Amino acid sequence: MMRKVLSILLALTLCMGCMFSFTACSGKKDDGKYTIGIVQLVEHPALDAATEGFKQAIIDELGKDAVSFDFQNAQNDANTCSTIVNQFVSNNVDLIMANATPALQAASAATGDIPILGTSVTEYGVALEIKGFNGTVGGNISGTSDLAPLDKQAEMITAWCPEAKSVGLLYCSKEANSQYQVDVIKAALEAKGLTATLYPFTDSNDLAQICTTAADNSDVIYVPTDNTVAENTGIIDNICEPKKVPVIAGEEGICSGCGIATLSISYYDLGYTTGKMAVRILRDGADISKMPIEYADKQTNKYNKQNCEALGITPLEGYVAIEE
């Protein structure tokens, strides 16, 4: 009799285990919603637009009642990114969206199981230290890149400032993708016979000092797609405009704050593409390990009307004004 009772209890235990496994692997929580954790490095227009595009794509495809977003802002602190994603892992979210490079790096370190989609990341091979990167990360990571063609950006510098001999490359040294961009731009400018000097700063505390040095020693300054720059464009503008040093920017939001021209992509569209990738993973069962990184499908030449007027620069043909 006791043996029969034990057999029944064992069968019930196995049955409950199977039910649990099915629930855990079904892709939705008990409330019937997918739970997506969003870690955004910092608040600024480009990253904000990417997050909004991401959320809207998922709502458009799945409906607002099918998904729950846990949005967290890391306030431009890499350690906070790690704290946030570790909590996502603890909560067993269905997918993590990492907005900006430090957020992606933190998510990658936190889990090898939960699908991770990056966005607003310039170069995944650099960000994740992948040698011989071929466009597909593999494992549990994929996403979208905000890289606009760097050769065209280098050409933009010489087109807008044809008399320039020295170019200052201003960027945050803590951002691996910023280093990648300025290295490529530096080589392209030196191939054109210009002097290109790196001016790295560590954070907003030394930005003003480094920017002043760059402005004093450069005919024009280039700033890449850089999150710390994006958060502190006012510092750069207050230094460069009085000194009559034009700034070419790698991204529209930065250009709006301190630049004269940029090769712009839509971060909203980039986020929307990332959201559609999430739907393919969650609803359609797509294998994230085989999903290549996707890029913005178009770029637009734009200029900052106010800054051009302040510096007495006539906008080039083929450029459209950034909407204020």
Sequence and secondary structure as in RCSB ss.txt:
>XXXX:A:sequence
MMRKVLSILLALTLCMGCMFSFTACSGKKDDGKYTIGIVQLVEHPALDAATEGFKQAIIDELGKDAVSFDFQNAQ
NDANTCSTIVNQFVSNNVDLIMANATPALQAASAATGDIPILGTSVTEYGVALEIKGFNGTVGGNISGTSDLAPL
DKQAEMITAWCPEAKSVGLLYCSKEANSQYQVDVIKAALEAKGLTATLYPFTDSNDLAQICTTAADNSDVIYVPT
DNTVAENTGIIDNICEPKKVPVIAGEEGICSGCGIATLSISYYDLGYTTGKMAVRILRDGADISKMPIEYADKQT
NKYNKQNCEALGITPLEGYVAIEE
>XXXX:A:secstr
 HHHHHHHHHHHHHHHHHHHHHHHHSSS TTS EEEEEEESS  HHHHHHHHHHHHHHHHHH GGGEEEEEEE T
T HHHHHHHHHHHHHTT SEEEEESHHHHHHHHHH SSS EEEEEES HHHHTT TT  S  BTTEEEEE    H
HHHHHHHHHH TT  EEEEEEETT HHHHHHHHHHHHHHHHTT EEEEEEESSHHHHHHHHHHHHHT SEEEE S
 HHHHHTHHHHHHHHTTTT  EEESSHHHHHHH SEEEE  HHHHHHHHHHHHHHHHTT   GGG   EE S  E
EEE HHHHHHHT    TT EE   
